[in-house]
Amino acid sequence: MPVRSKDNFLVFGSPRIEQAEIDEVVASMKSGWLGTGPKVAQFEKDFSAYLDNGYAAACNSCTAALHLSLVALGLKPGDEVITTPMTFCASINAIIHAGCTPVLADIDPVTQNIDPESVRAKITGRTKAILPVHFAGRACDMDALMAIANEHDLKVVEDCAHAIETTYKGKHAGTFGNFGCFSFYVTKNVCTGEGGMVMARTQKDIQHVKILGLHGMSADAWKRFSDEGYKHYQVVSAGFKYNMMDIQAAIGIHQLARVEKYFVRRCEIWDRYQEAFKDLPIGLPAPEEPNTRHARHLYTIMIDEAKTGIARDDFLVRITKESIGVGVHYLSIPEQPYYRERFGWTLEDTPHAVTLGRQTVSLPLSAKLTDADVADVIKAVKICLDK
Ligand SMILES: *Cc1c(COP(=O)(O)O)cnc(C)c1O
């Protein structure tokens, strides 16, 4: 008998959705404002208030947010952007779509974040930006990264897809670099179904991002069709179609209002895992660095076959058979054939990321989990490790 029955499969990253967002979506539908409107404006306002710094532009994904940020920086073909191999492919694709060349620095094997010393070693005359990812919700070493950026006159775009609640020395992730990009994909800490946010330091930068994100038009549709009278739009650049809808913001407004409550719940689950697994022959997340807050987006264990006695991929198969949904965040970027072929990356270039990518397993950590769900995950992990 599996720990849970097949029809009770614990879906990885299933979001917690409550009545308030359901009602707000219905209200949006009834109001007729389905597209970008007052709720998007409200969500942007609430989000910048939560981060307590900067200007917000909502868009339809974090991938779009990253792309817009890099385009807004005015980078040119051949410009190099240094990033981490321990990230989702979207971080790399956004660099490519902005016309730039991605360059991988290795990670620190303990924090699993981009290693500033490795960044330094990858700087060339063509380097124009750094794109750090606050992996799993753990703050990158922003003092070191910003010092390198200042020294070499580099721009910084922070990938904060895991890091809404993350702080570093009292300041939120996403408020250090020129731009911070957030995700509201279903599995993320705040969800809107699909959705993203760009945070900028200046009003001018966010205006630029907003124009680029809506066809390059100088005034958005909501303002154009309001009762202030008809206004012609002006196309001022070849923009994209990356705007968020009010239906998405309707979900986000209520999700964001509960961000701290959900965070507390994920901390409880995290602590329960840490306690339950402390004597098992697996790697566990390192404690968070002093004066930082880890957003608790991913709880990852490391299965090193030599120590654990089971291969990581066999563990994935076994635990799925126990009806516990798990994830791999991530196979390191050089494992993906497209990038290897296009950029000639080898596994030896970023050994720490490759090793981690072959050992890591993400366990369920949604605020939706009940105590019984958490107990099932713990039980399943122990069963799967038991030879
Ligand atoms: C989820 C994720 C993205 C992409 O977010 P979308 O909103 O799905 O486009 C980018 N980077 C990282 C690290 C992510 O986890």
The ligand as an SDF file (V2000), in Angstrom:
LIG
                    3D

 15 15  0  0  0  0  0  0  0  0999 V2000
    9.1720   30.3100  -12.4230 C   0  0  0  0  0  0  0  0  0  0  0  0
   10.4780   30.9210  -12.7510 C   0  0  0  0  0  0  0  0  0  0  0  0
   10.6450   31.8160  -13.8090 C   0  0  0  0  0  0  0  0  0  0  0  0
    9.5750   32.0910  -14.8090 C   0  0  0  0  0  0  0  0  0  0  0  0
    8.4060   32.5420  -14.2530 O   0  0  0  0  0  0  0  0  0  0  0  0
    7.0860   32.5890  -15.1460 P   0  0  0  0  0  0  0  0  0  0  0  0
    6.1970   33.5270  -14.3770 O   0  0  0  0  0  0  0  0  0  0  0  0
    6.5530   31.2000  -15.2040 O   0  0  0  0  0  0  0  0  0  0  0  0
    7.4590   33.1240  -16.4680 O   0  0  0  0  0  0  0  0  0  0  0  0
   11.8640   32.4300  -13.9770 C   0  0  0  0  0  0  0  0  0  0  0  0
   12.8930   32.1640  -13.1570 N   0  0  0  0  0  0  0  0  0  0  0  0
   12.7920   31.2940  -12.1440 C   0  0  0  0  0  0  0  0  0  0  0  0
   13.9630   31.0580  -11.2600 C   0  0  0  0  0  0  0  0  0  0  0  0
   11.5780   30.6290  -11.9270 C   0  0  0  0  0  0  0  0  0  0  0  0
   11.4690   29.7310  -10.9350 O   0  0  0  0  0  0  0  0  0  0  0  0
  1  2  1  0
  2  3  1  0
  2 14  2  0
  3  4  1  0
  3 10  2  0
  4  5  1  0
  5  6  1  0
  6  7  2  0
  6  8  1  0
  6  9  1  0
 10 11  1  0
 11 12  2  0
 12 13  1  0
 12 14  1  0
 14 15  1  0
M  END
$$$$
